[in-house]
Amino acid sequence: RAMLGALKASGALDANQDGFIDRAELERLLDPRRIANAQTQVEERAALRAKVEVTWTKTLCPAGQDQRNTAVDQAACWAALWEDEELAWLVGKGDASRGRRLLRIVEAAGLIDANGDGNVTLEELRRLGDSQILAEAEAAVDAGLDPWRLKDLRAKASAVWRQLSGGQPLAPRARSALTPPQCWDLVLDDLELVEVVGDGRKAKGRQLLLAMRALGVLSGPEGGPEQSGGGVVS
């Protein structure tokens, strides 16, 4: 099952990426090279997840502490992670340099601290072994995204969110009392945010934000109902 999951994630079947699978594509499941590649991916992810567990129990939360309910300061957590060369090697699938670039993206985007409280729990640290999280980091690295710019964007987004939500931390389940159109009005009026999005160019930043609004990034297209169905921005 894990190997099939790896094959699915890699798009191994849909060769022409048309969204459909024909017989010839289905037979790719029998390709020994693809099977071997899937096995390698499964073993790499298992090794990374095991490393995350060891890092938590041996380094971040020593014996005697409540392993499941302890929370470690995010800065202290990252200080320990950056000292672990094996972790970088595993994240980078044998390339420690790439692993460090991926970890910089994960840190800058705040992808471990799921609830935005500034601390890291065991469940949150396990996100380092999450295929989706790592895929997002891979895409950012491949696109040449500057992690420091990403960090600036997140910091500014956090500030804007606190304004919108009445002081709530930037977290997945937090909700504001604003509708998407109201939120966009505030976002577009925030010249500092516009400049950060545009990498120092306000005109570019505004153009990008307008494109995001048209794509329904905060809502449905052209300000329609929020995709989660609540009618407010989360």
C-alpha positions as CSV (number, residue, x, y, z in Angstrom):
1,R,0.0,0.0,0.0
2,A,2.8,2.4,0.9
3,M,4.5,1.7,-2.5
4,L,1.3,2.3,-4.3
5,G,1.0,5.6,-2.5
6,A,4.5,6.5,-3.6
7,L,3.6,5.6,-7.2
8,K,0.4,7.7,-7.0
9,A,2.3,10.7,-5.6
10,S,4.9,10.5,-8.4
11,G,2.2,10.4,-11.1
12,A,3.7,7.1,-12.3
13,L,0.5,6.0,-14.1
14,D,-0.9,9.0,-15.9
15,A,2.0,9.3,-18.4
16,N,0.4,12.0,-20.6
17,Q,-1.2,13.8,-17.6
18,D,-4.6,13.9,-19.2
19,G,-6.4,12.8,-16.0
20,F,-7.3,9.4,-17.3
21,I,-5.6,6.0,-17.1
22,D,-5.6,3.7,-20.1
23,R,-4.4,0.0,-20.2
24,A,-0.9,0.8,-21.3
25,E,-0.5,3.3,-18.4
26,L,-2.0,0.8,-15.9
27,E,0.6,-1.7,-17.0
28,R,3.3,0.7,-15.8
29,L,2.5,-0.7,-12.3
30,L,4.4,-3.8,-13.5
31,D,7.5,-1.9,-14.5
32,P,10.4,-3.2,-12.3
33,R,12.1,0.2,-12.4
34,R,9.1,2.0,-11.1
35,I,8.5,-0.6,-8.4
36,A,12.1,-0.2,-7.3
37,N,11.9,3.6,-7.3
38,A,8.7,3.4,-5.2
39,Q,10.4,1.0,-2.8
40,T,13.3,3.5,-2.4
41,Q,10.8,6.3,-1.7
42,V,9.0,4.3,0.9
43,E,12.3,3.4,2.7
44,E,13.6,7.0,2.5
45,R,10.4,8.3,4.1
46,A,10.4,5.6,6.8
47,A,14.0,6.5,7.7
48,L,13.1,10.2,7.9
49,R,10.1,9.5,10.1
50,A,12.2,7.3,12.4
51,K,14.8,10.0,12.6
52,V,12.1,12.6,13.6
53,E,11.0,10.3,16.4
54,V,14.6,9.9,17.6
55,T,15.3,13.6,17.4
56,W,12.3,14.3,19.6
57,T,13.0,11.6,22.3
58,K,16.7,12.0,22.4
59,T,17.3,15.7,21.8
60,L,14.2,17.8,22.2
61,C,12.2,16.0,24.8
62,P,14.5,13.8,27.0
63,A,13.3,10.9,29.1
64,G,11.2,11.9,32.1
65,Q,9.1,14.4,30.2
66,D,5.6,13.9,28.8
67,Q,6.5,12.9,25.2
68,R,3.1,13.7,23.8
69,N,2.1,16.9,25.6
70,T,5.4,18.7,25.9
71,A,5.9,21.7,23.6
72,V,9.4,23.0,22.7
73,D,10.1,26.6,21.8
74,Q,10.3,26.8,18.0
75,A,13.6,28.7,18.0
76,A,15.2,26.1,20.2
77,C,13.7,23.3,18.1
78,W,15.2,24.7,14.9
79,A,18.6,25.4,16.6
80,A,18.7,21.6,17.4
81,L,17.5,20.6,13.9
82,W,20.2,22.7,12.1
83,E,22.9,20.9,14.1
84,D,21.7,17.5,12.8
85,E,23.6,16.7,9.6
86,E,21.9,13.3,9.3
87,L,18.4,15.0,9.3
88,A,19.5,17.2,6.4
89,W,20.8,14.2,4.5
90,L,17.5,12.3,5.0
91,V,15.4,15.3,4.1
92,G,17.5,15.8,0.9
93,K,17.3,12.1,0.1
94,G,21.0,11.7,0.3
95,D,21.9,15.3,-0.6
96,A,22.5,17.2,2.7
97,S,23.0,20.5,0.8
98,R,19.5,20.2,-0.8
99,G,18.1,19.0,2.5
100,R,19.3,22.2,4.2
101,R,17.6,24.3,1.4
102,L,14.4,22.4,2.0
103,L,14.6,22.8,5.7
104,R,15.1,26.6,5.2
105,I,11.9,26.7,3.3
106,V,10.1,24.7,5.9
107,E,11.4,27.0,8.7
108,A,10.7,30.2,6.8
109,A,7.1,29.2,5.9
110,G,6.4,28.0,9.4
111,L,5.3,24.6,8.2
112,I,6.1,22.8,11.4
113,D,4.3,25.1,13.8
114,A,0.8,24.2,12.7
115,N,-1.2,26.2,15.2
116,G,1.1,29.2,15.1
117,D,1.7,29.4,18.8
118,G,5.5,29.6,18.6
119,N,6.1,26.1,20.0
120,V,6.6,22.7,18.5
121,T,5.0,19.5,19.8
122,L,5.8,15.9,18.7
123,E,2.8,15.8,16.4
124,E,4.0,19.0,14.7
125,L,7.6,17.8,14.4
126,R,6.3,14.8,12.6
127,R,5.2,17.1,9.8
128,L,8.9,17.0,8.7
129,G,8.1,13.5,7.4
130,D,4.9,14.5,5.8
131,S,5.0,14.0,2.0
132,Q,2.8,17.0,1.3
133,I,4.9,19.3,3.4
134,L,8.1,18.1,1.7
135,A,6.5,18.4,-1.7
136,E,5.6,22.0,-1.0
137,A,9.2,22.7,0.1
138,E,10.6,20.9,-3.0
139,A,8.4,23.0,-5.3
140,A,9.6,26.2,-3.6
141,V,13.3,25.2,-3.9
142,D,12.9,24.2,-7.5
143,A,11.2,27.5,-8.2
144,G,14.1,29.3,-6.7
145,L,12.0,30.9,-3.9
146,D,14.1,32.9,-1.5
147,P,13.4,31.6,2.0
148,W,14.2,34.9,3.6
149,R,11.6,36.6,1.4
150,L,9.2,33.9,2.3
151,K,9.9,34.6,6.0
152,D,9.1,38.3,5.4
153,L,5.9,37.4,3.7
154,R,4.8,35.1,6.5
155,A,5.7,37.8,9.1
156,K,3.7,40.4,7.3
157,A,0.8,37.9,6.7
158,S,0.8,37.2,10.5
159,A,0.6,41.0,11.2
160,V,-2.3,41.4,8.8
161,W,-4.0,38.4,10.2
162,R,-3.8,39.7,13.7
163,Q,-5.5,42.9,12.5
164,L,-8.2,40.9,10.7
165,S,-8.9,38.4,13.4
166,G,-8.6,40.5,16.5
167,G,-5.3,39.2,17.7
168,Q,-5.6,35.5,16.9
169,P,-2.4,33.7,16.0
170,L,-1.9,32.7,12.3
171,A,-3.2,29.1,12.5
172,P,-5.2,26.8,10.2
173,R,-8.4,26.7,12.3
174,A,-8.5,30.4,13.2
175,R,-11.3,32.5,11.6
176,S,-11.9,36.2,11.2
177,A,-15.2,38.0,11.2
178,L,-14.5,39.4,7.7
179,T,-16.0,38.3,4.4
180,P,-13.5,37.8,1.5
181,P,-14.3,41.1,-0.1
182,Q,-13.7,43.0,3.1
183,C,-10.5,41.2,3.6
184,W,-9.3,42.0,0.1
185,D,-10.1,45.7,0.7
186,L,-7.8,45.7,3.7
187,V,-5.1,43.7,2.0
188,L,-4.9,45.9,-1.1
189,D,-4.9,49.0,1.1
190,D,-1.8,47.7,3.0
191,L,1.0,49.3,1.0
192,E,3.7,47.5,3.1
193,L,2.1,44.1,2.3
194,V,1.7,45.1,-1.4
195,E,5.4,45.9,-1.5
196,V,6.5,42.7,0.2
197,V,4.4,40.6,-2.2
198,G,6.0,42.5,-5.1
199,D,9.5,41.9,-3.8
200,G,10.0,45.7,-3.3
201,R,7.8,46.8,-6.2
202,K,4.4,48.0,-5.3
203,A,2.9,47.9,-8.8
204,K,4.0,44.3,-9.2
205,G,2.7,43.4,-5.8
206,R,-0.7,45.0,-6.5
207,Q,-0.9,43.2,-9.8
208,L,-0.1,39.8,-8.2
209,L,-2.7,40.4,-5.4
210,L,-5.4,41.3,-7.9
211,A,-4.6,38.1,-9.8
212,M,-4.9,36.1,-6.6
213,R,-8.2,37.8,-5.9
214,A,-9.5,36.8,-9.4
215,L,-8.4,33.2,-8.8
216,G,-10.4,33.1,-5.6
217,V,-7.3,32.6,-3.3
218,L,-9.3,33.8,-0.3
219,S,-12.8,33.0,-1.6
220,G,-14.5,31.7,-4.7
221,P,-13.6,33.4,-8.0
222,E,-14.4,37.1,-8.1
223,G,-15.3,37.3,-4.4
224,G,-17.7,34.4,-4.4
225,P,-18.4,32.4,-1.2
226,E,-15.5,31.0,0.7
227,Q,-14.6,27.5,-0.5
228,S,-14.9,26.1,3.1
229,G,-18.5,27.3,3.1
230,G,-18.3,29.7,6.0
231,G,-18.5,33.0,4.2
232,V,-15.6,34.5,6.3
233,V,-11.8,34.4,5.9
234,S,-9.9,31.8,7.8
